[in-house]
Amino acid sequence: MNSLEHIVNDWPWILKLNALFIVLFLVFIIMVICSLVYLRIYKNQRERHKISYQENADEFLNNYMFNDDFDIKNEIETFKSKHLNTPLKKKITLRQILIYNENFKGESSVLIKKVFQELELDQFVFNILKKGSWYAKARAIYVLSELLVKEPRLVSPYLNAKHEEVREQAIYYFLKTATNNPLSFFKNLKTELTLWELVYIEDSIKYAYTGETPDFSIWLDHHLITIRIFSIKMIQQFNQFENIPKIIPFLYHENPHVRKETIRALYKLHYEALLEKVIPSFKDEEEVVKSEIIKAIQALGRIDQLKELKSLISNQDKRTELTYLQVEKNFMIN
């Protein structure tokens, strides 16, 4: 040992430094390997536990729903004390409830929603909604939506959340749980909706909401421009002809995108007096509106009305010029 120490002491400083780095590197490699082994063992144990928790939840849910001899009151208390004593177990049970809810309808679906509350998992979700991270809150709102838990007061603040995913889930919640007037949450919105959010609302009304079709005209005077545009678009898509008189004034709205959507809605609703209202203002319109007027002529007018506008199109209005040429070609073909 003394001989080895003597040899090392005789090494030049650069060799000593290299030897130190080699030792440190070896120690680091050993620590990394040990950590990976530990994490693998931990992950395997966690997966085994999760499978066990899942099987317990499945057994309980099957008995609750299909076993007539099941002592519901006592079994509920036993399951809560033994199998819902950690957040992980609650999350796994909640996930199984969502799977059952998705696959069972009618009376079975009612039972699933009932057991969710009897296990007090609704309180667990409410706590996540209040104290969880933003992505946990988005997931919590989704759970409330799917299980039709009507607590709009708790969800309403998240309509204006910072994160888009949370806002989308809050919107979905109100549309999913509504039995009528599904857009009532509009009154709580404070910022303009994104294009994706507007598409999300439209799809939810068509495919998630199951109640009576709302009267979209009640939102025409909303303070948010995007909601006004959305309402005009929905009036057209749901063929609410009775609302034509209510959207005509928006032909003269100060926002060009509102005017554009109004023109589109009216010609798709076959409002015959549209052209006499919009053609005279063509020269002074924004480019985005000019293109829509040309499309309106294609839908409701004649080629001579189209040709009258040709001299009013500037060479710089490339979009309008392209629309004009396409419509002119369609007139020629037809």
N, C-alpha and C positions, 0 to 999 in steps of 0.2 A: 504493500500500500504506500509506504514511504517512497519506494522507488518510483511508483506511478506518479505520485505527487511531485517528485523531483523532476521527472521528465516533463510533466505539464508545466511546471514553473519555468522550465527552460525554453518553452515554446515562444515564438514571437507573438506580439499582441494580436496580429491579424488572424493567426491560427486559433488563438484562444477565443476570439470573437466568433469565428466560424463554428467552432465546437459548441459554443453557447447557443447559437442559432439552431444548430442541428438538434441539440437536446430539447430546446423549446418547441421545435417543430414536431419532434417525436411525441412529446407530452401532449401537444395540441391534437395530433392525429389520434392518440389513445383516447383523449377526452371526447372527440367527435364520434369515434366508434362506440364508445360506451353510451353516449347520448342517443345515438341511433338505435342501439339495441334496446335501451330503456323505453324509448318512444314506441318502438315496434311492439314490445311486450305490453306497454300501457294501452296502445291502440287496440291490440287483440283482446285484451281483457275488457276494454270499454265496449267493443263490438259484441262480445259474448253477453255482457250485461244488458246491452240494448236489445239484443234478440230475446233475452229472457224477459225483459220488461214488456216487450211487444207481445210475446206469447201470453203473458199474464193479462194484458189489456184485451187481447182477442178473446181469451177464454171468458173474461168477465162480461164483455159486450155481447158475446153469443148467448151466454146464459141469461143476461138481462133481457134480451130481445126475444129469445125463442124457448126458454125453459120455464114452463108454467109453475114448476115447483120451487123456483128460485126465490129465496127470502130477500126481497129487494132491499128493505130497510136495513137489515143487519149486514147484508153483503156490501152495501154501499159504504157503511161505516168501516167495515173491515178493510175494504179495498183502499179507502182513503188513508187509513192509518199505516197499512203495510206497503202499498204500492204507489202512493202519491206523496211521499215524504221528501222528495227532492225535486228541484226544477227540471232535471233531465227526465225523470219518470213522468212528470206532468206533461212535458212536451211530447214524449213518445205516445202517451195515452191520447193526447189531443190530436196528434197526427193520425192515429188509428180511427178516432171519431170522425175526422174529416174524410177518410177513405170510406168508411161505412156510409156517411152522409151522401157521398157522391154516388155510391152504388145501390142505395136503397131509396125507394120512393114511398109515397103514401103514408100509411100508419107507421111503417118502420122508420121513416124519416122523422116523424114526430117523436118517436121514442129516442132516437139518437139525440135530438135537440134537448129532450127532457133529461137524459142521463148527463149531458154536458153541464147542465145547471145543478143537478143533484150532486155531482162530484165536485161542485164549486170551482170548476175550471173556468167559469165565466169571470170569477173574481181574480183568478190567476192572469187571465188575458187583460182585464182592466188594469191590473198593476203594471203589466208590461207596457200598456198604452200610456200610462202616466210616467213611468220611470225608465223605460227601456231605451236603447239606441234607436236611431231613425229607422234602420232596416227592421228591427224587432217590432217597432210600432206599425210599420207597413204590413208586416205579417199578422200582427194582432188585429188590425182593421179587416184584413182579408178573412180571418177566422170568423169575426163577428158578422161579416157579410154572408159567408157561406152558411152559417148556422142561424141566420136571420134574427140575430139578437138586436132588439130595437133599443138602442141607447144613443140617439142622435146628438144629445147634449155633449157626450164624451167625444164623439167623432168630429163634430162640427169644426172645432178649432184647427183641425188638420187639413181642412180645405185650402188653407193659405200657408201650409207648411213650406219650409225652405226647400226640402228635397222633393223632386218631381214624383218619385215613386210613392211617397206618402200621400201626396195630393191625389194621385190617380186612384189609390186604394180608397181614399175618403170619398171620392166621386163615385166609385163603383159601389161603395157601401150604401149610399143614399139611393142609387138607382136599383140596386138589388133588393133592398128592404122595402121599397115604396110599393104601396097598393094603389095609390093614385097620386096625381101631381108629383111626378118623379123629379122634376127640376126645381123643387122648392128650395133646394140648397143654393140656387143661384143668388138668392138674396144675401147670402153670407160671404160671397166671393168679393175680394178686394183688389185683385190684380188680373190683368188680361190673361186669358187662357192661351196656351200654346196650341199650335196646329195639331200636335199629337194628342193633347187633352181633348180637343174638339172632336177628333176622330174617335177617341175612346168613348166619349159621351154618346156620340151618334151610334156606335156599335152596341153600346150597353142598352140604349133605348130599344134597339131592334132585337137584341138577342138575350139580354139579361132581365130587363123589366117585363113583367107579365100583366100589368094592369091596363087600364083604358088609355088610349092615345091622348096625350095632353094637348091643350090648346096652346100652341107656341106663341101666339100673338101677345100673351100677357107679359112676355119678356122683351117686347120690342122697344120699350122705353128704358131698358136697363142702362145703368151708367157705364157699363163696360161695352166697348165697341164690338169686341169679339162675340159677346153674347147676342148683341143685336143681329150681327151677320149670321150667326148660327141659327137664330130664331127664324130669320127670313128663309134660310136654306131649308130648314125643317118644314116650314109651311109649304114649300114647293114639293119636297120629297114625300110628304104625307098627303099631298093633294087637298090641302085645306082651302078650297076655293072661296069659302065664306070669308076668309081673311084677306082677300085681294084688296079690298078698299083700305085696309089698315096698313098695307105695305106700300101703296102707291106714293104717299108723301115722301118715302125714303128715296125716291128718284131724284130728289132735290137736296139730299143730305150733304153736309159739308165734307164728309169723308168719302173719297172716291171708291174705296173698297165696299162701302155700304151701298153706294149707287150701283156699282158693278153687280153685286149679289142680288140687288133688287131687280135689275134688268133681266138677269138670268132667270130668276124665279118667275117673273111675270111672263116671259116668252115661253117658258116651259109649262106654265099654267094656261097658256093660250089666251092671254089678255089682249084682245084685238086692238085696243086703243093705245097700245104701248108705243108704236113707231111714231105716231103723231106727237107724242110727248118728248121723245128722246132725239129724233133726227134733227130738229131745229137747233139743238144745243151741241151737236156733234163737233163743230169746229172748235169750240172752246173747252172741250172735255179733255181729261187726262187720258194718256195712251191706254191705260188698262181699261178704261170705260169705253173708249172708242172701239176697241176690239169686241167688246160685248155687244155694242150697238150693231156692229156688222153681223154678228151671229144672230142677233134678234131679227134682222132683215131676212137672213136665210130661213129662219123658222116661220116668220109671219108675213114677209113682204115679197117684193118683186125685184127683178134684176135692174129695172130702170131706177128704182129707189137706191139700189146699191151703187149704180154708176154715177148718180148725182154726188156721191161722197168722194169720188176718186180725186177730184181736184183739191179736196180739203185735207188730203193726207200728205203730210210732210215727208220728204225723203229721209229724214232723221227718225221717223216713227217706224222703225223696222218691224216691230211686232205687229203694229196695225196694218202695215203694208202686206205682210205675210198672210195675216188673217183675211184681208181683202182678196188676195189672189186665190186663196183656198176656197172661199165662199163663191167667188166668181166662177171658178172651175166647176164647183158643184152645181151652180145654176145652169151652166152650159151642158153638163152631162144629163141633167134631169129635164 
